[in-house]
Amino acid sequence: MKPEVKGLTSLDAAVLMEKMIILNGMLVHGTEEEKQRATEEWNKLEPIISRHLNCDAFEMAKRELMLEDDRLTPSSFQNLF
C-alpha cells in the first residue's frame, strides 16, 4: 500500500503535522501533567487523522517528522481508500 491523504488541503495537512510535532515534544520531554494533556489531545486528534490518512501515510509522517513517542500511533485505522 502507498501513503494516501484524502480530503485535506495542504494547509490542513500542515496544521495536523505541526500538532503532531508539538504533542510528540510534550510526550517525550514534558512533565507528567504535559504528558497527560498531550495524551488527551492526541485522543481528540486521532479520529481526524484516521479519517484522512491511511496507515502508510501516518507512518511516513512519523518518520519524516522524527516523532519518537510510541503513543503517537493510531489505535485503529478505517481503510477508506
N, C-alpha and C positions, 0 to 999 in steps of 0.2 A: 504494500500500500504506500502511496506517496502522500506527503503532507498536503492538506487542503484546509482552506479557510473559506467559510461560506456565510454570506450575509453581513459582513463587516466592511466598513470603509477603511481606508488606510489610517485615518485618524483614530477610529475606534480601536483598531488593532494596536496602534502605538500606545494608546492610553492603557489598554489591558496589559501590554508588556511592561509599561512603567509601574503599574500597580504590582505586578508580579515581582519586579526587582525590589520594590520597597518592602513588600511582605517577606521576601527572602531575607533581606537585611535584618528585619525585625526578628525573624525566627532564628537566624544564625547568631546575631550579635546582641539581641535585645535582652532586657530584663525579663523576669518571669511574667510581669504584667504586660509588657510589649509582646511577648511570645503568645500570650493568651489572646490579646487583641488581634494579632496577626492571624491566628488560627480562626477566630470568629469572622474576620473579614474575608479570609480565604474561603470559608464555607459559604459566604454570600456570593462570592465571585465564581465559584466552581460551576454552578448551573449555567451561567452565561458562557463560560469558556466551553463547556461540554456541548452547548447548542451550536457553536460556531466553528470549532476546531475538531479535526479527527485526532486520534491518539498520536499519530506520527507527527502532525504539526505541533502538538503540545510538546512532545519530546524534543523536537528540533528547536523550539523556542527555549526550552530549559537549557539545552546545550549552548545555543547562541548567546543567551543572557548569562551563562555561567551560574545558574541557580543551583545552590548547594543543598538545600534542605529537602529531605525525602518527603516531608509532609506536603510539599507542593506537587502532589500527584493527584489527578482526578480519581475519585473513588470508583466512578463508573462512567464510561462514555456511551452515549447513544449514537450508534452509527447512522448518521443522517445522510451520508453521501452515497 
